[in-house]
Amino acid sequence: MIRKHSDYPLQPPRERGTGRAFAFALVMHALLGFFLYHGIQWQNSTPEGAEAELWTEVPDTAIPHPVAPPPPAPVAPAPRLRDEQADIALQEKKRQQQQAAREAQLAEQQRQHLSRLSRDTVGAYALSEAGSGSDAFALTTRATARGDEFVLDGRKLWITNAAEAGIFVVFATVDPAAGYKGITAFLVDRDTPGFTVGHKEDKLGIRASSTCELLFEGCPVPRAQVLGEVGKGYKIAIETLNEGRIGIGAQMLGLAEGALGHALRYTQERKQFGKAIAEFQGVQFQLARAATDVEAARLLVYNAARLRDAQQPFLTEAAMCKLFASEVAERTASLAVNLYGGYGFVKDYPVEKLYRDAKIGQIYEGTSNMQLALIARQLFGSRL
């Protein structure tokens, strides 16, 4: 069915009127703009004398000209923003002052103590305790703040050079609930009240170096004797242990070289079955393998030291060199004792001492199992 035009409803009158008014306004606006723009041209083309009749120029004041808006007034920061900016500036100033104070304190500590250590004073590193061996940060020695000083209370074990040392780097916690972030390092003089060097251990090896316990009972330590920052002692401990592994690797390397040298000389002097025992192939193979181990340990130690000196990452290499060099030292010293025979078992010859001294390499500055765990952690990273 086809609808007629009349079948469609008409729009409401109001809507029709609105549309017409809008269209009329658009037309008038366009015409007015056209006339204003071309008024001068029409005036110039009008015959002389008829200007007044045909056109009256619109005065300038009647034509609106665009006016540049005034520049916006500067907006003052909100009170909260001003407060935050002031707080940031104050915190930065405070941080700079604290940094300057720490640097001045460190310079004074170096002036007082490094000169002593370079002349006539032995130092000691006091981290281990009865309940914190491999788990070094489980220490319980407490440092309680009291005015301009800290008061130390607790007990340390296995402290190397304690019987001879004049100054000690002691690690204690200022806040047990903070875990390792409460650990702080202190410089403690031997004659400080409340501090006592206790029992000296009767050890298997490295007997030329004393190993003692330390006792702290209300021992006051000035804040100026804090090494580094309060609560940042764990960083000093870790850095010392990391670098110390290279030193233990070098110590064990030297011990292994000494044991190998003794074994080489003795086997060429000792005669059995009418000839030097060094002429037996079995002895030669044992010494050849020991020499290979010593050379491999040397390269591991030198590589770790090279990386450290070059300021390159060396954590894994330090653990590797300590692990391997300590095992090589024990194997080589044991071989030397075996090749000396009965003479290797008595104190009249040097190899039994080397054998006893070698054992500590797999224990202190981190046991061999701890080195293996560290190497594995570096290998696998966050994948485990």
C-alpha positions in Angstrom: 0.0 0.0 0.0 1.3 3.4 -1.0 0.8 6.1 1.5 -0.2 9.6 0.5 1.7 12.6 1.7 -1.2 13.5 3.9 -0.9 10.2 5.7 2.3 11.3 7.4 1.8 13.3 10.5 3.0 16.9 10.4 5.6 18.2 12.9 4.4 20.1 15.8 4.1 23.9 15.0 6.7 24.7 17.7 9.3 22.6 16.1 8.6 24.0 12.6 8.9 27.5 13.9 12.1 26.8 15.7 13.7 25.4 12.5 12.6 28.3 10.4 13.9 30.8 12.9 17.3 29.0 13.1 17.6 29.0 9.3 16.7 32.6 9.1 19.3 33.5 11.7 22.0 31.6 9.8 21.2 33.5 6.6 21.2 36.9 8.3 24.4 36.1 10.0 26.1 35.2 6.7 24.7 38.3 4.9 25.8 40.6 7.7 29.3 39.2 7.6 29.5 39.5 3.9 28.3 43.1 3.9 30.7 44.2 6.7 33.6 42.5 4.9 32.9 44.1 1.5 31.4 47.4 2.5 34.5 49.4 1.6 34.7 47.9 -1.8 31.1 48.8 -2.5 31.7 52.3 -1.3 34.7 52.8 -3.7 32.6 51.5 -6.6 29.7 53.8 -6.0 29.4 56.9 -8.3 30.6 60.2 -6.8 27.7 62.0 -5.2 25.6 59.0 -4.7 27.7 57.8 -1.7 25.6 59.3 0.9 22.5 57.9 -0.7 23.8 54.3 -1.3 26.1 53.7 1.6 26.9 55.0 4.9 30.1 53.6 6.2 29.8 51.9 9.4 32.0 53.6 12.0 34.9 51.6 13.5 33.4 51.7 16.9 30.4 49.8 15.6 32.4 46.9 14.3 33.5 44.5 17.1 37.3 43.8 17.0 38.8 40.7 18.6 40.4 41.6 21.9 43.2 39.4 23.3 42.2 37.9 26.6 44.2 39.1 29.6 47.0 36.8 30.7 46.0 34.3 33.3 46.8 35.2 36.8 49.5 33.0 38.4 48.0 30.2 40.3 49.4 29.8 43.8 50.2 26.2 44.8 47.7 24.6 46.9 48.5 24.6 50.6 49.0 20.8 50.6 51.4 21.0 47.6 53.4 23.8 49.4 53.7 21.6 52.5 54.8 18.6 50.5 57.5 20.7 48.7 58.7 22.1 51.9 58.8 18.6 53.5 60.9 17.3 50.5 63.3 20.2 50.7 63.6 19.7 54.5 64.2 15.9 54.1 66.8 16.5 51.4 68.6 19.0 53.6 68.5 16.7 56.5 69.8 13.8 54.4 72.8 15.9 53.2 73.5 17.0 56.8 73.5 13.3 58.0 75.7 12.3 55.1 78.2 15.0 55.9 78.2 14.0 59.5 78.8 10.3 58.6 81.7 11.3 56.3 83.2 13.4 59.0 82.8 10.6 61.6 84.3 8.0 59.2 87.3 10.3 58.5 87.9 10.7 62.3 87.6 6.9 62.8 90.1 6.4 60.0 92.5 8.9 61.5 92.3 7.3 65.0 92.3 3.6 64.1 93.9 3.0 60.7 97.1 4.6 61.9 97.1 2.3 64.9 96.4 -0.8 62.8 99.2 0.1 60.4 101.7 0.4 63.3 101.4 -1.7 66.4 97.8 -2.7 66.9 96.1 -6.0 65.9 92.4 -5.9 64.9 89.7 -8.6 65.3 86.3 -9.2 63.6 83.6 -10.3 66.0 80.5 -11.7 64.3 80.0 -15.3 65.3 78.1 -16.5 68.4 77.1 -19.8 70.0 73.8 -19.7 68.1 74.9 -17.9 64.9 77.5 -19.7 62.8 76.5 -20.2 59.2 73.3 -18.3 60.1 75.4 -15.3 61.0 72.5 -12.8 61.3 70.8 -14.8 64.1 73.1 -13.0 66.6 71.7 -12.0 69.9 74.3 -9.6 71.3 72.3 -6.5 72.1 73.1 -2.8 71.7 70.8 -0.6 73.7 70.8 3.1 73.0 71.4 5.3 76.0 71.9 9.0 75.3 75.1 9.6 73.3 76.2 5.9 73.6 75.1 2.3 73.1 75.5 -0.3 75.8 76.5 -3.8 74.6 75.5 -7.0 76.3 76.2 -10.5 75.0 78.8 -13.1 74.1 80.9 -13.8 71.0 82.7 -17.0 70.0 85.5 -18.1 67.7 87.0 -14.6 67.4 90.3 -14.8 65.6 93.3 -12.8 67.1 91.2 -11.9 70.1 94.0 -12.5 72.6 96.3 -10.1 70.8 93.9 -7.5 69.3 93.7 -4.0 70.6 90.5 -3.0 68.7 87.5 -5.1 67.7 84.7 -4.7 65.1 81.7 -6.0 67.1 78.3 -6.7 65.5 75.3 -6.3 67.7 71.6 -5.7 67.1 69.8 -2.5 68.2 66.4 -4.1 67.5 66.0 -7.9 67.5 62.5 -7.5 65.9 64.0 -5.9 62.9 66.1 -9.0 62.0 69.2 -8.3 60.0 68.2 -4.6 59.6 68.9 -4.1 63.3 72.5 -5.3 63.1 75.0 -2.5 63.7 78.8 -2.5 63.7 80.8 -1.0 66.6 84.4 -0.1 67.1 85.3 -1.3 70.6 88.7 -0.7 72.3 90.1 -3.6 74.3 90.2 -1.5 77.5 86.6 -0.5 77.3 84.8 -1.1 80.7 82.4 -4.1 80.6 84.4 -5.8 77.8 86.4 -8.9 78.6 88.4 -11.3 76.3 87.5 -14.7 77.7 88.5 -18.3 77.2 91.2 -19.1 74.5 90.3 -22.2 72.5 92.7 -25.2 72.3 92.4 -25.8 68.5 93.4 -28.6 66.1 95.2 -26.2 63.7 96.2 -22.6 63.1 97.4 -22.6 66.7 99.7 -19.6 66.1 96.5 -17.5 65.9 94.4 -17.2 69.0 90.7 -17.9 69.0 88.7 -16.6 72.0 85.3 -15.7 73.3 84.3 -12.1 74.0 82.1 -11.1 76.9 80.1 -7.8 77.0 78.4 -6.8 80.3 77.0 -3.3 80.2 79.8 -2.2 77.9 79.4 1.5 76.9 80.3 2.4 73.3 80.0 6.1 72.2 77.9 6.8 69.1 81.0 8.1 67.5 82.3 4.5 67.5 79.4 3.2 65.3 81.0 2.0 62.1 78.9 3.1 59.2 75.2 3.6 59.9 73.0 2.2 62.7 71.1 -0.8 61.3 73.4 -1.1 58.3 76.1 -3.4 60.0 74.9 -6.4 57.9 76.3 -4.7 54.8 79.7 -4.4 56.4 79.5 -8.0 57.5 78.6 -9.3 54.1 81.2 -7.2 52.3 83.9 -8.5 54.7 82.9 -12.1 54.2 82.6 -11.8 50.5 86.1 -10.4 50.1 87.4 -12.6 52.9 86.7 -15.7 50.9 89.3 -14.6 48.4 91.8 -14.2 51.3 91.0 -17.7 52.6 91.4 -19.1 49.1 94.8 -17.5 48.9 95.7 -18.9 52.4 94.8 -22.4 51.4 96.6 -22.1 48.0 99.8 -21.2 49.9 99.3 -24.1 52.2 98.8 -26.5 49.3 101.9 -25.2 47.6 103.9 -25.7 50.7 102.7 -29.3 51.2 103.4 -30.1 47.5 106.9 -28.7 47.8 107.7 -30.7 50.9 106.3 -33.9 49.2 108.4 -33.4 46.1 111.6 -32.9 48.0 111.1 -35.8 50.4 110.1 -38.3 47.7 113.4 -37.6 45.9 115.4 -38.1 49.1 113.6 -41.1 50.6 114.9 -44.4 49.1 113.1 -47.7 49.2 113.8 -50.9 47.2 117.1 -49.4 46.1 115.8 -46.2 44.6 114.1 -42.9 45.4 110.4 -43.3 45.9 109.8 -40.5 43.4 110.9 -43.0 40.7 107.8 -45.1 41.2 105.1 -44.3 38.7 102.4 -44.5 41.3 104.1 -41.8 43.3 104.6 -39.7 40.2 101.0 -39.9 39.2 99.8 -38.8 42.7 102.1 -35.8 42.7 101.2 -34.9 39.1 97.5 -34.8 40.0 98.3 -32.7 43.1 100.3 -30.2 41.0 97.3 -29.9 38.6 94.9 -29.2 41.5 97.3 -26.6 42.9 97.5 -24.8 39.6 93.7 -24.8 39.1 93.3 -23.4 42.6 95.8 -20.7 41.8 93.9 -19.6 38.7 90.6 -19.5 40.6 92.1 -17.4 43.4 93.8 -15.0 40.9 90.7 -14.6 38.8 88.5 -13.8 41.8 91.1 -11.2 43.0 91.3 -9.8 39.5 87.6 -9.2 39.4 87.5 -7.7 42.8 90.3 -5.2 41.9 88.5 -4.3 38.7 85.3 -3.5 40.6 83.5 -6.3 38.7 81.0 -8.8 40.2 83.1 -11.5 42.0 80.7 -13.2 44.5 80.5 -16.5 42.7 84.2 -16.6 41.8 85.1 -15.8 45.4 83.0 -18.7 46.7 84.4 -21.0 44.0 88.0 -20.2 44.8 87.5 -20.7 48.6 85.6 -23.9 48.1 88.2 -25.5 45.7 91.4 -24.1 47.3 90.4 -25.4 50.7 89.6 -28.9 49.4 92.9 -28.9 47.4 94.8 -27.8 50.5 93.4 -30.7 52.5 94.0 -33.3 49.8 97.6 -32.1 49.1 98.5 -32.0 52.8 97.0 -35.4 53.3 99.0 -36.8 50.3 102.2 -35.2 51.8 101.6 -37.0 55.1 101.0 -40.3 53.3 104.2 -40.0 51.2 106.2 -39.1 54.4 105.0 -42.3 56.0 105.5 -42.6 59.7 107.6 -39.4 59.6 104.6 -37.5 58.4 102.6 -38.4 61.6 105.1 -36.8 64.0 105.7 -33.2 64.9 109.4 -33.5 63.9 108.4 -32.9 60.3 106.2 -30.0 59.0 103.6 -31.8 57.0 101.4 -32.9 60.0 101.0 -29.2 60.9 100.0 -28.4 57.4 97.4 -31.2 57.5 95.9 -29.8 60.7 96.0 -26.3 59.5 94.3 -27.2 56.2 91.1 -28.3 57.8 90.0 -24.9 58.9 89.7 -23.7 55.3 86.5 -25.7 54.9 85.0 -24.2 58.0 85.7 -20.6 58.7 84.6 -17.6 56.5 81.7 -19.8 55.4 81.7 -23.6 55.4 82.0 -25.5 52.1 78.3 -26.3 52.1 77.6 -22.6 52.4 79.8 -21.9 49.4 78.0 -24.6 47.4 74.7 -23.1 48.3 75.9 -19.6 47.3 77.2 -20.9 44.0 74.0 -22.7 43.3 71.9 -19.7 44.1 74.0 -17.6 41.7 73.5 -20.3 39.0 69.8 -20.6 39.3 68.9 -17.1 40.5 65.2 -16.6 41.1 64.3 -19.8 39.2 64.4 -21.8 42.5 
